[in-house]
């Protein structure tokens, strides 16, 4: 099989590294890296391929599907979305908070499988917040902007977009909220009292902002998840196997992980993708 690789122009350093290393270690007759922006991508898609695999936004995915339809080329899309994290029942709140924080704020939330929002009871929320505060200090110190372990937002445009989402939210910021445009820095942020129609709940955040919504029962949480588009990943934290199994059996998602986050996609033996 031969492959043409088109890395994102937004991540220029990564694209340049791929263009440098792939010809060194793989056959140039079989693997080619094409760089460029939207115009180069449009030109590339005019060719007939056996298969197209795309990771990115729904907006660009629609353009790719339209171009692929000319040649009836099959397409595989990995589009991210709003991945829920449901914390319910008896749970080790410290362990849950630590794993939630790591999977959410890894790469400053710029991961397609990052937990996008939390569903939990009011009592669980009240226990979760102090645990998250302590873990944020453990992970990123009391001055996260100076912490070398906290990534920056990929572009100034995306920094503005994420901060505008936060600014339009009617929720209450209880951790973080600060940002520095010049440094492309956004503090790990937690927002409570978030409604279902809040600005933070209308699209994938793709940044270090974690909304927490409360539900009164297991069934209410499941109904909430099922009202939304089927997520790329769904996370459940509970020490009760009946809770985990109920959520697993009554929801649909690309991937499912209990009592941890992101790790399911690191297993090469498991399939990965959306619904």
N, C-alpha and C positions, 0 to 999 in steps of 0.2 A: 504494500500500500504506500502511496505517496501522499504527502501532506503539505498544504500551504498554510502557514501560521501567520495570522494577522493580530499582533498584540495591540492592546489599547494605546492610543496616542496620549491618553491622560497620564499613564504611568510611563513616562518617557525613559527613565533610567532603567526600568525593567525591560522595556522594549529594546533598548540599545544593547543591553547585556545578552538578551536572547539572540539578537542579530549577530552578535560577536561570537557567542559560544556554540550555537547550534551548527554552523558550518565547520567548526573545528572538530566536533566529535561525531557528527552524523553525516551521512552521505548527502551531498548537495544535489544529487540526482533524485533523491527521494524526499528531502526536507528543505523547504524554502521559507524564509521569513520575509514578509512584505510589511513595510512600515508606511504610515501615513494617517490621514484623517478620514473625514466622511467621503470626500471625493474619491480617494483611493479605494475605499471600501466599496463604493458604488461600482467603480470600474471592475473591481475584482469579482463582484457578484454577477456581472454580465456573462461570466464564463460558466460552462456546464460542469458541475461537480457531481460526484457520486453521493456525497453526503456533506451536510454543513452542520457544524456544532458551534453554538454561540452561547456565551455567558455574558449577561449584561442586563440592560433595561428593557422594559416592555415596549417602549417607544421604538427603539432600534430593532427589536425583534420583529415588530410588524413590518418594517421595511425589508428585513431579510426574508421573511416569509413571502412577501409580495414578489421579490426578485427571484426567489427559488421556485415560485409557482410557474414561471415561464418555462422552465425545463422539467417541471415536476420532480424537483430534487427533494429527497427526504431531509428533514431538518430536526435536530435535537436542540432544545432550548433549555437553558438553566437561568431562570430569571429572578431568583431570590423571592422576596415578599416579606410579609410580616409574620415572623416565626414566634408563636406564643410560648411562654413559660408558665406552666400551671403548677402552683405550689398548694398542696391540699392535704388535709388530714394530719396524722402524726408524722413529724419530720424533724430531722436533725437540722435546726435552723442555721447553725454556724457553718456546717458543711455545705448546705444548700446555698447560703449567701456567698461563700467562697467560690464555689463552682459557677454560680450564676455570674458573679462579678468577673471572673476570668473569661468566661465565654462571651460575655457581653462587651467588655472593654478591650479585649484582644484586638489589636490593630485599630483601636479607638472606634470599635463598633462597625468598622468597614469590612464586613464579612457577610456573604449572602446567607450564612446559616446562623448568624448571631441572634440570640434571643432579642426580639424586637420590643416586647412588652411582657409584663407579669400580670397574671391573674391569681388572686389569693383572697382569703377571708380578711376582714378588718383586723381580727386578732393576729393572724399570721403577718400581715403588713406591719403591725406595731412591733412585733418581735424581729421582723426582718430588717427594719431600718437601722437600729443600733448596730446590728451585726454587719450590715453593709458599710456603715461609717467606719467601724474599726478595720474592716478588711481593706477599704480604700486607703487608709493610712498605712497598713501593712504593705500593700502593693505599690503605692505611688507616693508615699510620704505625706507630710502635711503641706508640701508645696509641689503638687503634681506637675505644674508647668516646667519645673526644673528636673523632673524625674526622667532619666534616660530610657525607662521602660514604657513610657506612654507615647504612642505614635501620634503623628500630626495628621490633619485632614489632607486628603490627596491634592486638592486644588483650592485656590481662593474662591472659585465659584461654588464649589460644594460646601466650603466653610460658610459662605453667606446663606446658602440654601438651608443648611441644618440650623443655623442660628435664627433664621426667619421662622422655621417651624416652631422652635422653642418660644420665640417671641409671640407667636399667634396662639400658643396654648393657653387655655384657661386653668390649667392645673397649677399646683403649688410646688415650686422648686424647693426641695428639702436638702439636697446635696448638690454641690457644684453650681453650674449655671454660668460660670465665667468663660470668657473667650478672648482671644487676642488674634485679630485678623492678620496682622503682619507675620506672626509666628504660626499661623494656621492651627492654633491651639484651641481646643474646647475641653473644659474640665469634665471628668466623669460626672454625669449629672443624673439625679433621680428626681422624678416628678410624681407627686401623688394627687389625689382628688381629680383624676383624669376621667372624663366622660367618653362614651363610645364614639361620639361625634366630634371629639376634640381634634385639633389640627394634627397632633402627633399620631393620631390613629387612622389617618386617611391615606397614608402611603408608607412604604418602607423608609425608616429613618436613616439607616446606613451611617450612623454616627454614634457618639458616646452619650446618648440620652436614653434613659430607661423609664418609661411610664409604668406606673403601678395602678391597676384597676382592681376593685374589690367585687367579689361575688359572694353570695350567701350559701351556696350549696354546690355540690359536685355537678349536679345536673345543669345548674345555671352556667357554670364555667364551660361545660361541654357545649351547651347551646350557643354560647358566645363564640366559641371557636368555629362551630359549624356554620354560623351566619357569615363568616368571612370566606375569602378565597382560600382554597386548600393550600396550606403553607409548605414551603420547601422542607422545613424541619419543625418538629413539635417536641417540647421538653416538658417532662413531668417530674416533680420532686415530691416524693412521699415514701415513708417507710411502710406503708400499707400496700401490699401487692394487689389487693382488690381494687384500690384506687387506680394504680398504674394500669392494670388490665382493663378496667372499665373505660378509661380514657383511650387506651389503645384500640379497643374494640368498637368504640362509638364515634371515632373521628377518622379522618383520612388526611395523610400528609406524605410528603416525599420520603422523609426519614423520621424516625422516632427514637428518642433517647430518654431513659429514666435515670434520675438522680445524677445527671451530669449534663454537660453541654458541648456541642461540636464534635466530641470524640468519635461519634459514629462514622463521620466522614473520613476519619484517618485509617479505617480498616479496609485494606484492599480487597478483602474477601466479601465485602458487602457492596451491593449496587448503590449508586448515588444518582439522585435526580428528583424532579418534581412529579406531581400527579398530572 
